[in-house]
Amino acid sequence: MRSTSPRPRRPRRRGLAAALALAALALTPSTATAVPPRPADHCTHTARLRIPGAEHQQVSCLAELTTAGTVASGHTDPADWAGLTPGGLAVPSGVPGVQLDGYFPDTSTTNTNHGWNHDAQFVIRLPARWNGGLVVAGTPGNREQYANDRAIADWVLARGYAYAATDKGNTGLAFHRDGRSPGDAIAEWNHRLTQLTRAARATVAQHYHRPPARTLVTGISNGGYLVRWQLENHPELYDGGVDWEGTLWRADGPTLLDFLPTALREYPVYAAGGDGAERARRALHAAGHPAGSEFLWPFHHQVYWDLTQRIYREELDPGFDGATEAGTPYCAPGTPACDADYDYAARPDEVRRAVQKIGLTGRIGRPLMTLHGTLDVLLPISRDSDVYARMVREAGRGHLHRYYRIEGGTHADALVDVFPDRLRPLTPCHRAAFTALEGWLRGGPRPPASGTVSRPGRVPPGRRAHPGARAAGPAPRP
């Protein structure tokens, strides 16, 4: 039987909110012993670096590894991280070091960065002042290897961590064309992050002459899913991880293929008003979109819901629409093979087997911090992280997990700039969780108990949640 009922809310804890607030203020560099930069020679012998398993690599000695320098030097791609962070997010600087770009052997060619037209691309950054740690990440949505540069890489590099990220082995809206059978493209994501982690650990050891003392894994959305999967399947590679609104996949549901069709059917009825609007609103609430999130529905209908349902359904159930690829955009219910009518529970067993190939179990083997916004209407919290937290407890791994429901957070932080009086950014919460995980792994105080983190006082009308924030730019890519 599929479980679609939300986990009962835990009571809010004042101590939790206070502790995370203090952690957010204490965003100081790691206390791990740092390797000091040697004047002007942090790039010495870089020609000798060899990334295990890489088919191609190029090494660059950079005066700045953060986006304060890599935008101008061409060592990142701003289009890859557009829409993921609030406009006023500070950009750290003063991090010289070595950047390695390259790719592992692969047959697909969706990633056009560097003119390589080759997938399984990666980036590894080695700061001159190293704190002894390594952070690895997979990308959200179907983005490329630079997608986390603003949200994650800038901050961890400024704290002294080496950093590595992968494009997951296939990119773009036609990622589902990769692989031989349903589920293969997503399964490759897991393989590519494991591959990169092993290679990055070896590269760090070559460059600094000792292996990383700590390896942490983190990511957003699909990247958060990878964190969960890695800590379940390869805990030996990591010391812990931070899961930022990871996608939930399990053969018995719930998955996005359960709740997105409801949104596709019911939102147009709700938006049209009239006699059916209230019934449609209730249906959307029942599908997981919480009361109070209605102001986010128009954007998600326009940008996320339809596209996400069609391309992920094509990856896992291509037989639903026969020879048609990824369905018919915005089809009306009743149209043949319309994704608005998709019923995962009624599909053949082979579809569940495809989902099982990428499914999660909750059996994590290392400490995991999960955070998820209560106003996420792409991956509704009651159908995603509430369920995953229950899976972890039922697997007997609750002692390794902390789960924070962030009141007022949504899926993409750029929307905070559009609705500053209704939303809060999750980027500071991710940093607070990361900092708390560092302390936990050092044997310090355990992080606050799982629960709901109340939203701070409302931002007065006309003011931004972040100084200097501006309206969002191009619509975020999924």
C-alpha positions in Angstrom: 0.0 0.0 0.0 1.3 3.4 -0.9 1.7 5.8 2.0 0.6 9.3 1.1 -0.4 10.7 4.5 1.8 13.4 5.9 3.8 12.9 9.0 2.2 14.6 12.0 3.9 17.9 12.7 6.2 18.0 15.7 5.7 20.9 18.0 7.9 24.0 17.4 10.9 24.2 19.7 12.1 27.6 20.8 15.5 26.0 21.5 15.8 24.7 18.0 15.1 28.1 16.4 17.5 29.8 18.7 20.2 27.3 18.2 20.0 27.5 14.5 19.9 31.3 14.6 23.1 31.3 16.7 24.7 28.8 14.3 23.8 31.0 11.4 25.7 33.9 13.1 28.7 31.7 13.8 29.6 31.1 10.2 33.3 31.2 10.9 35.9 29.1 9.2 36.3 25.5 10.2 38.6 25.0 13.2 40.3 22.1 11.5 44.1 22.6 11.2 44.7 24.6 8.0 47.5 24.1 5.5 48.8 27.7 5.1 49.5 29.0 1.6 53.1 29.1 0.5 53.8 32.5 -1.1 53.1 32.3 -4.8 53.8 28.6 -5.0 50.3 27.1 -4.3 50.3 26.2 -8.0 53.7 24.6 -8.1 53.7 21.1 -9.6 50.1 21.3 -10.7 51.1 19.7 -14.0 51.7 16.5 -12.1 48.1 16.3 -10.9 46.2 13.4 -12.4 42.5 12.8 -11.7 42.0 9.1 -11.5 39.7 7.8 -14.2 39.4 11.1 -16.0 39.4 11.0 -19.8 40.3 14.7 -20.1 41.4 17.3 -17.6 42.7 20.9 -17.7 44.4 22.6 -14.7 44.2 26.3 -14.0 46.0 28.3 -11.4 43.6 31.1 -10.3 43.9 34.2 -8.2 40.3 33.6 -7.1 38.3 30.3 -6.9 35.0 31.9 -5.9 32.6 33.5 -8.3 34.1 36.9 -7.3 36.8 35.9 -9.8 35.6 32.8 -11.8 32.8 34.8 -13.6 35.4 37.1 -15.2 38.0 34.4 -15.8 35.5 32.0 -17.4 35.8 29.3 -14.8 32.1 29.1 -14.0 28.8 29.6 -15.8 26.4 32.1 -14.3 23.5 30.7 -16.4 24.0 27.4 -14.6 23.3 28.8 -11.2 20.6 31.4 -12.2 17.6 31.4 -10.0 19.0 29.3 -7.1 20.0 32.0 -4.7 18.6 35.3 -3.4 19.8 38.4 -5.2 21.6 39.9 -2.2 23.7 36.9 -1.3 27.2 38.1 -0.4 30.1 36.9 -2.6 33.2 36.0 -0.6 36.6 36.5 -2.1 40.3 36.1 -1.3 40.5 32.4 -2.2 43.4 31.7 -4.6 44.0 28.1 -5.7 43.8 25.5 -8.4 40.8 24.6 -10.5 40.6 21.3 -12.4 38.0 20.9 -15.1 37.5 17.7 -17.1 35.3 14.7 -17.8 35.1 11.0 -17.2 34.5 8.6 -20.1 30.9 8.8 -21.2 28.8 8.2 -24.3 26.2 11.1 -24.0 26.9 14.6 -25.2 24.3 16.9 -23.5 26.9 19.1 -21.7 28.4 21.7 -24.0 30.6 23.5 -21.4 34.1 24.3 -22.8 32.9 23.2 -26.2 33.5 19.6 -25.2 30.0 18.3 -25.9 30.7 15.6 -23.5 28.9 14.5 -20.3 30.3 13.4 -17.0 32.0 16.7 -16.7 33.3 17.8 -13.3 35.0 20.7 -11.5 37.5 20.3 -8.6 38.8 23.3 -6.7 41.8 23.2 -4.3 42.2 26.4 -2.2 45.7 27.5 -1.2 44.6 27.7 2.4 43.1 24.3 3.0 41.3 23.3 6.2 41.8 19.6 5.6 38.3 18.9 4.4 36.5 18.1 1.1 32.9 18.9 0.1 31.4 17.1 -2.9 28.1 17.9 -4.6 25.8 16.8 -7.4 23.7 19.4 -9.1 20.0 20.3 -8.7 17.5 19.7 -11.5 19.3 18.9 -14.8 21.9 21.5 -14.5 25.7 21.3 -15.1 28.7 21.1 -12.8 28.7 24.9 -11.9 25.1 25.0 -10.6 26.2 25.0 -7.0 28.9 27.7 -7.3 26.9 30.5 -5.7 24.8 28.5 -3.2 27.4 26.1 -1.9 30.9 26.4 -3.5 31.6 30.0 -2.7 30.9 29.6 1.0 32.7 26.3 1.6 35.8 27.4 -0.4 35.9 30.6 1.8 35.9 28.3 4.8 39.0 26.4 3.4 37.4 23.3 2.0 38.4 21.7 -1.2 35.3 21.4 -3.4 34.2 19.0 -6.2 31.0 18.9 -8.3 29.6 16.8 -11.2 27.0 17.3 -13.9 25.7 13.8 -12.9 26.4 12.3 -16.3 23.5 13.8 -18.3 22.0 17.3 -18.4 19.2 19.4 -19.9 15.5 18.8 -20.5 16.2 15.7 -22.7 18.3 13.9 -20.1 15.9 11.0 -20.3 17.4 10.1 -23.7 20.5 8.8 -21.9 20.6 5.1 -20.8 19.2 1.9 -22.3 16.2 1.3 -20.1 13.9 3.4 -17.9 15.6 4.8 -14.8 19.1 4.4 -16.2 19.7 8.2 -16.6 18.9 8.9 -12.9 20.8 5.8 -11.8 23.8 7.3 -13.6 23.6 10.3 -11.3 24.4 8.2 -8.3 27.3 6.4 -10.1 28.8 9.7 -11.2 28.8 11.3 -7.7 30.4 8.1 -6.3 33.0 8.2 -9.1 33.8 11.9 -8.5 34.1 11.5 -4.7 36.7 8.8 -5.1 38.6 10.7 -7.7 38.4 14.0 -5.7 39.7 12.3 -2.6 42.7 11.0 -4.5 43.3 14.3 -6.2 43.2 16.1 -2.8 45.8 13.7 -1.4 48.1 14.3 -4.4 47.9 18.0 -4.1 48.2 18.5 -0.4 50.2 15.3 0.3 47.7 13.9 2.7 44.1 12.6 2.3 41.1 14.7 3.4 40.5 14.5 7.1 36.8 14.9 6.5 34.6 14.4 3.4 31.1 15.9 3.4 28.4 15.6 0.7 25.7 18.1 0.1 23.2 19.2 -2.6 19.9 20.9 -3.5 16.8 19.1 -4.8 18.1 16.3 -7.1 21.4 17.0 -5.4 19.8 16.4 -2.1 18.5 13.1 -3.3 22.1 12.2 -4.2 23.2 13.0 -0.6 20.6 10.6 0.7 21.5 7.9 -1.8 25.2 8.2 -1.1 24.9 8.0 2.7 22.6 4.9 2.3 24.8 3.1 -0.3 28.4 4.4 0.2 28.7 5.7 3.7 32.4 4.6 3.7 33.2 7.5 1.5 31.8 10.2 3.7 31.7 11.6 7.2 28.3 13.2 6.9 26.0 15.2 4.7 23.5 18.0 4.4 20.4 17.3 2.3 18.7 20.5 1.1 15.1 19.5 0.0 16.1 16.3 -1.7 13.8 14.6 -4.1 12.1 11.4 -2.8 12.1 8.3 -5.0 10.5 5.0 -3.7 8.7 2.3 -5.6 5.6 2.5 -3.4 5.4 6.3 -3.5 4.9 9.0 -2.8 7.0 10.5 -5.6 6.5 13.5 -7.8 4.7 11.2 -10.3 1.9 10.9 -7.6 1.2 14.6 -6.8 2.2 16.5 -10.0 -0.7 15.1 -12.1 -3.1 16.5 -9.6 -1.6 19.9 -9.9 -1.8 19.7 -13.7 -5.5 18.8 -13.5 -6.7 21.0 -10.8 -4.7 24.3 -11.0 -6.4 25.4 -14.3 -9.8 24.9 -12.7 -8.7 26.8 -9.6 -7.2 29.7 -11.7 -10.4 30.0 -13.8 -12.5 30.7 -10.7 -16.2 29.9 -10.7 -18.0 27.0 -9.1 -15.1 24.5 -9.3 -12.4 26.7 -7.9 -12.9 25.8 -4.2 -13.0 22.1 -4.9 -9.8 22.4 -7.0 -8.1 24.3 -4.2 -9.0 21.5 -1.7 -7.6 18.9 -4.2 -4.3 20.8 -4.5 -4.1 21.0 -0.7 -4.8 17.2 -0.5 -2.0 16.6 -3.0 0.4 18.2 -0.5 0.4 21.9 -1.5 -0.2 23.6 1.9 -2.8 26.2 2.6 -1.1 29.6 2.3 1.0 28.6 -0.7 -1.5 29.7 -3.3 0.5 32.8 -4.2 3.3 30.4 -5.5 1.0 28.3 -7.7 0.9 30.5 -10.9 4.7 30.5 -11.2 5.0 26.8 -10.6 2.3 26.1 -13.1 4.0 28.2 -15.7 7.6 27.0 -15.0 7.9 23.8 -13.1 4.9 21.4 -12.7 4.1 20.5 -16.3 7.7 20.2 -17.5 8.9 18.3 -14.4 6.1 15.8 -14.7 6.6 15.1 -18.4 10.4 14.7 -18.4 10.6 12.5 -15.3 7.6 10.4 -16.4 9.4 9.9 -19.7 12.5 8.8 -17.9 10.7 6.3 -15.7 7.6 5.4 -17.8 8.2 6.1 -21.5 5.5 3.7 -22.5 2.7 5.9 -21.2 2.7 8.1 -24.3 4.0 5.6 -26.8 6.1 7.1 -29.6 5.5 10.7 -28.3 8.5 12.0 -26.4 7.8 13.5 -22.9 4.1 14.0 -23.5 2.1 17.0 -24.7 2.7 20.3 -22.9 -0.3 21.6 -20.9 -2.7 19.1 -22.4 -6.3 19.1 -21.1 -7.5 16.1 -19.1 -9.0 13.6 -21.3 -6.5 14.2 -24.1 -5.0 10.8 -25.1 -1.8 10.0 -23.1 -2.1 13.3 -21.2 0.2 13.6 -18.1 -2.6 15.4 -16.3 -4.4 12.0 -16.2 -1.3 10.0 -15.2 -2.0 7.5 -12.5 1.2 6.0 -11.1 -0.6 3.4 -9.0 -2.3 2.0 -12.1 0.8 1.6 -14.2 2.5 -1.7 -15.0 4.9 -3.3 -12.5 7.8 -2.4 -14.8 7.4 1.2 -13.9 7.8 0.4 -10.2 10.9 -1.6 -11.1 12.4 1.5 -12.8 11.7 3.6 -9.7 13.1 0.8 -7.5 16.3 1.1 -9.4 16.8 4.6 -8.0 14.8 4.2 -4.8 15.7 5.3 -1.3 15.4 3.2 1.9 16.2 5.5 4.8 19.1 3.3 5.8 21.7 6.0 6.1 25.1 5.1 7.5 26.5 8.5 8.4 25.1 11.7 10.1 22.6 13.5 7.8 21.1 16.9 8.2 17.9 17.5 6.2 16.2 20.9 5.7 13.1 21.6 3.7 10.8 24.6 3.3 7.2 24.3 4.4 6.1 26.3 1.3 7.8 24.1 -1.2 5.2 23.5 -3.9 7.5 21.7 -6.4 8.3 18.9 -3.8 5.7 19.4 -1.1 7.2 18.7 2.3 4.4 16.4 3.4 5.0 14.2 0.4 8.8 14.3 0.5 11.0 15.0 3.5 8.3 14.3 6.1 8.1 10.8 4.5 11.9 10.4 4.2 12.4 11.3 7.9 9.9 8.6 8.8 11.7 6.1 6.6 15.0 6.9 8.4 13.4 6.3 11.8 11.7 3.1 10.7 15.1 1.9 9.4 16.5 2.4 12.9 18.8 5.2 11.8 17.0 8.1 13.5 20.0 8.7 15.8 22.0 9.7 12.7 19.4 12.2 11.4 18.3 15.7 12.1 15.4 17.1 10.1 14.4 20.8 10.1 11.2 22.0 8.6 11.9 25.6 7.6 8.7 27.7 8.0 8.3 30.0 5.0 10.9 28.4 2.8 10.2 27.4 -0.8 12.1 25.4 -3.5 14.0 28.2 -5.2 15.6 31.0 -3.2 15.3 33.5 -6.0 11.6 33.7 -5.3 12.4 35.4 -2.0 13.3 38.5 -4.0 9.8 38.4 -5.6 7.9 37.7 -2.3 10.2 39.2 0.4 7.2 39.6 2.8 6.1 36.0 2.4 9.2 33.8 2.0 12.5 33.3 3.7 15.7 32.1 2.0 17.0 28.6 2.7 20.6 29.4 1.9 21.4 30.7 5.5 19.6 27.6 6.9 21.8 25.3 4.8 24.9 27.1 6.2 23.6 26.8 9.7 22.9 23.1 9.3 26.4 22.6 7.7 28.0 24.4 10.6 26.0 22.3 13.1 27.1 19.1 11.3 30.8 20.2 11.5 30.4 20.5 15.3 28.6 17.2 15.6 31.4 15.4 13.7 34.0 17.1 15.9 32.4 15.6 18.9 30.9 18.8 20.0 27.3 19.3 21.1 24.7 17.4 19.1 22.6 19.6 16.8 19.2 20.6 18.0 16.5 18.0 17.9 14.4 17.7 14.7 11.4 20.0 14.4 10.0 23.1 12.7 12.1 26.2 12.7 9.7 29.2 13.1 10.0 32.1 10.7 11.7 35.2 12.0 9.7 38.4 12.3 8.0 39.6 9.1 10.0 41.9 6.9 8.3 45.3 6.6 6.7 46.0 3.2 9.1 47.5 0.7 12.2 45.9 2.4 14.1 42.9 1.2 15.1 39.8 3.2 18.6 40.5 2.1 20.2 43.9 1.7 20.5 45.0 -1.9 18.2 42.2 -3.1 16.7 42.8 -6.5 13.9 41.2 -8.5 14.5 37.8 -9.8 16.1 37.5 -13.2 15.4 34.7 -15.7 13.0 31.9 -14.5 14.9 29.2 -12.7 15.6 26.1 -14.6 14.2 22.9 -13.1 
